[in-house]
Structures are given as C-alpha cells and as structure tokens.
Amino acid sequence: MGRFLFRDGHGHLDDKANNFTAMRIAFALIVLYGHALMIPLGLPFTGAWAVFVDFVVQCSLDGFFILSGYMITASAMKSRQLGRYASARVFRIFPGLIATVLLLWLVVGPLFTTLPATEYWAQSQTWLFPLKLISQADPMAGLPGVFDASPMGAHMNGPLWTIRYELMAYVGVGLLMLVGLYRQNAQVLLWTALTLAFGMVVETFGYSGIGEETIGTLARFAPAFMVGAAFHAGRKFVRLTPAFAGLAVIAALLTQHLPIGWMMVDIALASIYLLIGYARIPGQTGVRVRNVEDISYGLYILHWPVGMMVFALLPGLSTTALALIMLPLALLAGWALRVLVEKPALALKSRLAARTGKPVAPAPSGLDPERVGGV
C-alpha cells in the first residue's frame, strides 16, 4: 500500500504511453450528456441529479484546459519555433471550426428554420452568423427561426464559447515565447502564481466594466490552463503520487467556500487526471486506448447541433432518450470531421511547410502539436 501511495505516476509524453486522447474524448462525452439535459430543459439546472451532472461537466471543461496547459507547455518548452507553434494552433482549431460554422449556416439553418427561405437569407443575423462564430466575437450566436423547439434554441452551437478562452491561452503562451519568458520551469511557475492570483482577485472582489463576462470566465479557465502548465514545469520538484492527489482533494474540500476554492479543485483534478493519463492499461485494451483516433474536437463542437436537430425532429424526447440518440450520431460526426477536414488540413500544413524550403524540426514523439491542446 505504501509503495502504491508514494509511487511517482508522472510519465513522459515523449514515449506516447499515455491515455490523454482517450481522456479528451471522455470529457467531450460527459459534456454531451450535460447538454442532453440542457437542450430540452434549459437553464438553470434544477434537481439534485442535474446539479451533480453540471458539476461533473464543469470538471470536464476544466480538464480540457488542464491537459491543454500541460501539453502545450511541454511542446512550447521543447520547440522554441514560434512560427511552428502558431501554425500548429491555427490548424488545430480553425479548419474544424470553419467547416462546422459553414455547415450550420448553409445547410442546417435553411433546413430547420421556421422562416421562408427568402426571409431567412434577408436577415442581417443570418449573414453575420459565420463572422461572429469564426472570429469568436459572439460564439453563442443563433440563426433566425432555427431550433425554436428548444429553450436553448437561441444558440446554434453552445460549446463554442470555450474556444475563445483556448485561443486566448494559445496567444498568451505565444507572446511569452516571443519575448523569451516561457523557456524555463521557474518562469512557467511564476506565470502560474500570477494567474492564480488574478483568479483569486476576480473571485474575491469581482469585476464590472468592459468585457465583464470575458474577464470573469478568463479568471476561471486561465488558472486551470496554468495549473496544467505548472504540473509539467514542476515535475522535477513534486512527485505525482496517489498520496499527493489525496491531499489535494482534501485541500479542495477544506477550501471549497474560499475564493481559492475552485483553483484548489483544479489542482486536485490535475493530479487525478495526470495519474489516469499516465496509468498503464495492460494488453490490447491499453494499446487501443493509447492509439484511439482523436475525434475529441469534432465530438465536442458537433454534438450540440446534432442534439438540437434530433430534438427539433422529436421534441417530446426525454433527456435519457435524447442522450442515447445523440451519442452514436455525435461520434459519427466527430469521426467524419476528423477524417474529412482535420486530417486533410494537417496534410496541407505539412505540404505548405515543405514548400517554404525550411526544414521543420520534428516534434518529440508523443508531442505532435496537432494532437495537443484544444477543447
């Protein structure tokens, strides 16, 4: 027992022996179930089960940012080529996002709107829709007369609101790389401390003014991202053990009513998620888990419109029935986006890099930049 409790569970990304892709898929599936409750019932969540599910969903959303911070930091500190870093981030997020937005705008909207076609296309809301979502100016924008059967029908794609904060994290790390302030472990740990202080100040005193909602949400997700970064930067100083994870959970419970409470939850989650991520699953099951196709991004950004379409066609569905129908359809949609959009985009990126005539140093094994980060 003592050997188990104090065994260092921190692995190496370089050897690909991790379960992080499968974990991101699991996070997306948890969010899918939460949205299967939200689409027919709306907000706020009521009832013990719905509130519990919402908490698990929030932990999964933070899980995306924790793993992203961990792996983006590992990649950024090993490869200091800013152009490669930026192109990897762009090709990770935007091909799938653009394809999804165009599909919603040009196909789903016209098919599911209650307005005549001429009136649908005459609305400024229709023409501004792709600009708002792709630019992330208003990722929760809707289309006129679409999905009116749901109390959440004003939002064509609810999950897209988190993409803004992932992009902000990418930009922040990129700027720090540019000025040479994201190269050493001590630098990453300093930025983590400052980010946690920012989150605690906003949580304690609040903020009202320009960008109030953005600042408030950033104060939640930026600490989650940097907690993940700190676990990578501090791996030589703190052993990642089950005992450490247990102490982190106790600390989170003791501080749950304090301004730092949610950040302590992130530390506990990070330790648990990383232990799971590096856990060695034996046999062929482990091989399949470690090498699963990365459909997490497509699953995450497509399950909402899939659920909305199902509910529009069958508005009397229970939440359980809706979740059961959404699951295979969303998995198929995520796989299609991966095969038809993401992989061709990554192949295009490789060809463009080759045409520049500048050899691109390969990423360390297991740190393929197109497979790290991204909600």
C-alpha positions in Angstrom: 0.0 0.0 0.0 2.8 2.4 0.9 4.5 1.7 -2.4 1.3 2.4 -4.3 0.6 5.7 -2.4 4.0 7.1 -2.9 4.8 5.8 -6.4 5.5 8.6 -8.9 2.9 8.3 -11.6 4.4 11.0 -13.8 5.3 9.6 -17.2 6.9 11.0 -20.3 5.0 12.5 -23.2 7.8 11.6 -25.5 7.1 7.8 -25.4 3.4 8.1 -26.3 2.5 5.9 -23.4 -0.5 7.9 -22.2 -4.2 8.0 -22.3 -4.8 11.7 -22.9 -6.5 11.5 -26.2 -9.0 9.0 -24.8 -9.5 11.3 -21.8 -10.4 14.2 -24.0 -12.9 12.0 -25.8 -14.3 11.1 -22.4 -14.5 14.8 -21.4 -16.4 15.5 -24.6 -18.9 12.6 -23.9 -19.6 14.0 -20.4 -20.3 17.4 -21.9 -22.6 15.7 -24.4 -24.6 14.2 -21.6 -24.9 17.5 -19.8 -26.1 19.2 -22.9 -28.6 16.4 -23.4 -30.2 17.7 -20.2 -29.8 21.3 -21.2 -31.3 21.2 -24.7 -34.8 20.1 -23.6 -34.8 21.6 -20.1 -32.9 24.9 -20.5 -31.0 26.7 -17.7 -30.6 26.9 -14.8 -30.3 23.2 -13.9 -32.7 22.1 -11.2 -32.8 18.9 -9.2 -30.0 17.0 -7.5 -29.1 14.9 -10.5 -28.9 17.8 -12.9 -26.8 19.9 -10.5 -24.4 16.9 -10.0 -24.1 16.4 -13.7 -23.4 20.1 -14.2 -20.6 19.9 -11.6 -19.1 16.9 -13.4 -19.4 18.8 -16.7 -17.5 21.8 -15.2 -14.8 19.5 -14.0 -14.5 18.1 -17.6 -14.3 21.5 -19.1 -11.5 22.4 -16.7 -10.0 19.1 -17.6 -9.7 20.2 -21.2 -7.8 23.3 -20.1 -5.6 21.4 -17.6 -4.4 18.9 -20.2 -4.0 21.6 -22.8 -1.9 23.7 -20.4 0.2 20.6 -19.6 0.8 19.5 -23.2 1.1 23.0 -24.8 3.7 23.9 -22.2 5.6 20.7 -22.9 5.6 21.4 -26.6 6.4 25.1 -26.2 9.4 24.5 -23.9 10.9 21.8 -26.2 10.4 23.6 -29.5 11.0 27.4 -29.5 10.0 27.9 -33.1 7.2 30.4 -32.8 6.0 30.1 -36.4 5.6 26.3 -35.9 3.8 26.8 -32.7 1.4 29.4 -34.2 0.7 27.3 -37.3 0.0 24.2 -35.2 -2.5 26.1 -33.1 -4.3 27.6 -36.1 -4.5 24.2 -37.9 -5.7 22.6 -34.7 -8.7 24.9 -34.2 -9.8 26.7 -37.4 -10.3 24.1 -40.1 -12.9 22.2 -38.0 -14.4 25.4 -36.7 -14.8 26.9 -40.1 -16.3 23.7 -41.6 -18.7 23.4 -38.7 -19.9 27.0 -39.0 -20.4 26.7 -42.7 -22.4 23.5 -42.3 -24.6 25.2 -39.7 -25.0 28.4 -41.8 -25.6 26.9 -45.2 -27.2 23.5 -44.5 -28.7 23.1 -41.0 -30.0 26.7 -40.8 -32.0 26.6 -44.0 -33.4 23.1 -43.3 -34.5 23.8 -39.7 -35.6 27.4 -39.8 -39.3 28.2 -39.4 -39.0 31.2 -41.8 -39.4 31.1 -45.5 -36.0 30.8 -47.4 -36.2 34.4 -48.7 -36.8 35.8 -45.2 -34.1 33.6 -43.7 -31.5 35.0 -46.1 -32.8 38.5 -45.8 -31.9 38.7 -42.1 -28.7 40.5 -41.1 -28.5 37.9 -38.3 -28.0 35.2 -41.0 -25.2 37.0 -42.8 -23.3 38.0 -39.6 -23.5 34.5 -38.2 -20.4 33.0 -39.7 -18.3 36.1 -38.9 -19.4 36.1 -35.3 -18.6 32.4 -34.7 -15.4 32.1 -36.6 -14.0 35.3 -35.1 -15.3 34.3 -31.7 -16.9 37.7 -31.3 -20.2 36.0 -30.4 -19.7 32.2 -30.4 -23.2 31.8 -28.9 -24.9 33.5 -31.8 -28.0 31.9 -33.3 -29.8 31.8 -36.7 -33.3 33.3 -37.2 -36.1 30.8 -36.6 -33.8 27.8 -36.1 -34.3 25.3 -33.2 -37.2 27.1 -31.7 -38.4 23.9 -30.1 -35.6 24.1 -27.5 -35.3 26.7 -24.7 -31.7 26.9 -25.8 -32.6 27.5 -29.4 -31.0 31.0 -29.5 -27.6 29.3 -29.5 -26.7 27.4 -32.7 -23.6 25.8 -31.0 -23.4 26.1 -27.3 -19.9 24.5 -26.8 -18.1 27.1 -29.0 -18.0 29.6 -26.2 -14.9 27.9 -24.7 -12.9 28.1 -27.9 -12.3 31.8 -27.2 -10.5 31.1 -24.0 -8.4 28.3 -25.5 -7.3 30.7 -28.2 -6.5 33.3 -25.6 -4.4 30.8 -23.8 -2.5 30.0 -27.0 -1.9 33.7 -27.7 -0.7 34.3 -24.2 1.8 31.4 -24.3 2.9 32.6 -27.8 3.6 36.1 -26.7 5.6 34.9 -23.7 7.6 32.6 -26.1 8.2 35.6 -28.3 9.8 37.6 -25.5 11.7 34.6 -24.1 9.7 34.4 -20.9 8.3 30.8 -21.3 11.5 28.8 -21.6 12.4 27.9 -18.0 10.5 25.9 -15.4 10.8 28.8 -13.0 9.2 31.2 -15.5 6.2 28.9 -16.0 5.8 28.5 -12.3 5.9 32.3 -11.8 3.2 32.9 -14.5 1.1 30.2 -12.8 1.4 32.0 -9.5 0.4 35.3 -11.1 -2.5 33.7 -12.9 -3.8 32.1 -9.7 -3.5 35.5 -8.0 -5.5 37.1 -10.8 -8.2 34.5 -10.5 -8.4 34.9 -6.7 -8.6 38.7 -7.0 -11.5 38.5 -9.5 -13.3 35.9 -7.4 -12.8 37.9 -4.2 -13.6 41.4 -5.5 -15.5 40.8 -8.7 -15.2 42.9 -11.8 -17.7 45.1 -13.7 -17.0 47.0 -16.8 -15.8 46.4 -20.3 -15.5 42.7 -21.1 -17.0 41.7 -17.7 -18.2 38.3 -18.8 -14.9 37.6 -20.6 -12.8 38.6 -17.7 -14.9 36.6 -15.3 -14.6 33.5 -17.4 -10.9 34.0 -18.1 -10.4 34.1 -14.3 -11.7 30.6 -14.2 -10.1 29.0 -17.3 -6.7 30.7 -17.2 -5.8 29.2 -13.8 -6.9 25.8 -15.0 -4.6 26.1 -18.0 -1.7 27.3 -15.9 -2.2 24.6 -13.3 -1.7 22.1 -16.0 1.4 24.1 -17.1 2.7 24.1 -13.6 2.4 20.3 -13.3 4.7 20.0 -16.3 7.2 22.7 -15.1 7.2 21.4 -11.6 7.5 17.7 -12.4 11.1 17.6 -11.1 10.2 19.2 -7.8 6.9 17.5 -6.8 6.2 13.8 -7.2 2.9 13.0 -8.8 1.7 10.3 -6.4 -1.7 9.0 -5.3 -0.9 10.4 -1.9 -0.4 13.8 -3.3 -3.7 13.5 -5.2 -5.4 12.5 -2.0 -4.0 15.5 -0.1 -5.0 17.8 -3.0 -8.6 16.5 -2.8 -8.7 17.1 1.0 -7.3 20.7 0.4 -10.0 21.3 -2.2 -12.8 20.2 0.2 -11.4 22.3 3.0 -11.2 25.5 0.8 -14.4 25.0 -1.2 -16.0 28.1 0.3 -12.9 30.3 -0.1 -12.0 32.4 -3.2 -9.2 30.0 -4.0 -11.6 27.0 -3.7 -12.1 26.3 -7.4 -8.4 26.7 -8.1 -7.7 24.1 -5.4 -10.2 21.9 -7.2 -8.2 22.3 -10.4 -5.0 21.2 -8.6 -6.8 18.1 -7.3 -8.3 17.5 -10.8 -4.9 17.9 -12.4 -3.2 15.4 -10.2 -6.0 12.9 -10.7 -6.2 13.4 -14.5 -2.5 13.1 -14.9 -2.3 9.9 -12.9 -5.1 8.5 -15.0 -3.4 9.8 -18.2 -0.2 8.0 -17.4 -1.8 4.9 -16.0 -0.6 1.8 -17.8 -3.5 -0.2 -19.1 -2.3 -3.7 -20.0 -2.8 -5.8 -23.1 -4.6 -4.9 -26.3 -7.1 -2.7 -24.4 -4.2 -0.4 -23.4 -2.9 -0.3 -27.0 -6.3 0.7 -28.3 -6.8 3.3 -25.6 -3.4 4.9 -26.3 -3.9 4.9 -30.1 -7.5 5.8 -30.3 -8.4 8.2 -33.2 -8.5 11.7 -31.9 -12.2 12.6 -32.5 -12.4 14.7 -29.4 -12.6 18.1 -31.1 -15.2 17.1 -33.6 -17.2 15.4 -31.0 -17.0 18.4 -28.8 -18.1 21.0 -31.4 -20.7 18.9 -33.3 -22.7 17.2 -30.5 -24.7 20.3 -29.7 -26.1 20.8 -33.3 -26.7 17.1 -33.5 -28.7 17.2 -30.3 -30.6 20.3 -31.4 -31.6 18.6 -34.8 -32.7 15.5 -33.0 -34.8 17.5 -30.5 -36.3 19.6 -33.3 -37.4 16.5 -35.1 -38.6 14.7 -31.9 -39.4 17.4 -29.4 -41.1 15.1 -26.9 -37.9 13.1 -26.2 -36.8 12.5 -22.6 -33.3 13.6 -21.7 -32.2 10.0 -21.5 -33.6 9.1 -24.9 -32.0 12.3 -26.4 -28.6 11.4 -24.9 -28.8 7.8 -26.3 -29.7 9.1 -29.8 -27.1 11.9 -29.7 -24.2 9.5 -28.7 -23.8 7.4 -31.9 -24.6 10.4 -34.2 -22.1 12.7 -32.5 -19.4 10.0 -32.5 -20.0 9.6 -36.2 -20.0 13.3 -36.8 -16.8 13.7 -34.8 -15.1 10.9 -36.8 -16.3 12.5 -40.1 -14.9 15.9 -39.2 -11.6 14.3 -38.2 -11.2 12.3 -41.4 -12.7 14.7 -43.9 -11.5 18.1 -42.5 -8.9 17.8 -39.8 -6.6 15.3 -41.3 -6.6 16.9 -44.8 -5.9 20.2 -43.2 -2.9 18.8 -41.3 -1.6 17.2 -44.5 -2.0 20.7 -46.2 0.0 22.2 -43.4 2.8 19.7 -43.9 2.9 20.4 -47.6 3.0 24.2 -47.0 5.8 23.8 -44.6 7.7 21.7 -47.1 7.3 24.4 -49.8 8.9 27.0 -47.7 12.2 25.2 -48.1 12.9 25.5 -44.3 13.2 22.1 -42.6 10.9 21.8 -39.7 12.4 20.0 -36.7 10.2 17.1 -35.8 8.2 17.3 -32.6 9.3 14.9 -29.9 7.5 11.6 -30.2 4.1 11.9 -28.5 4.2 15.7 -28.7 2.6 16.1 -32.1 1.4 19.7 -31.8 -1.8 18.9 -33.7 -2.8 16.4 -31.1 -2.2 18.5 -28.0 -4.5 21.2 -26.6 -7.8 22.1 -28.0 -11.1 21.9 -26.3 
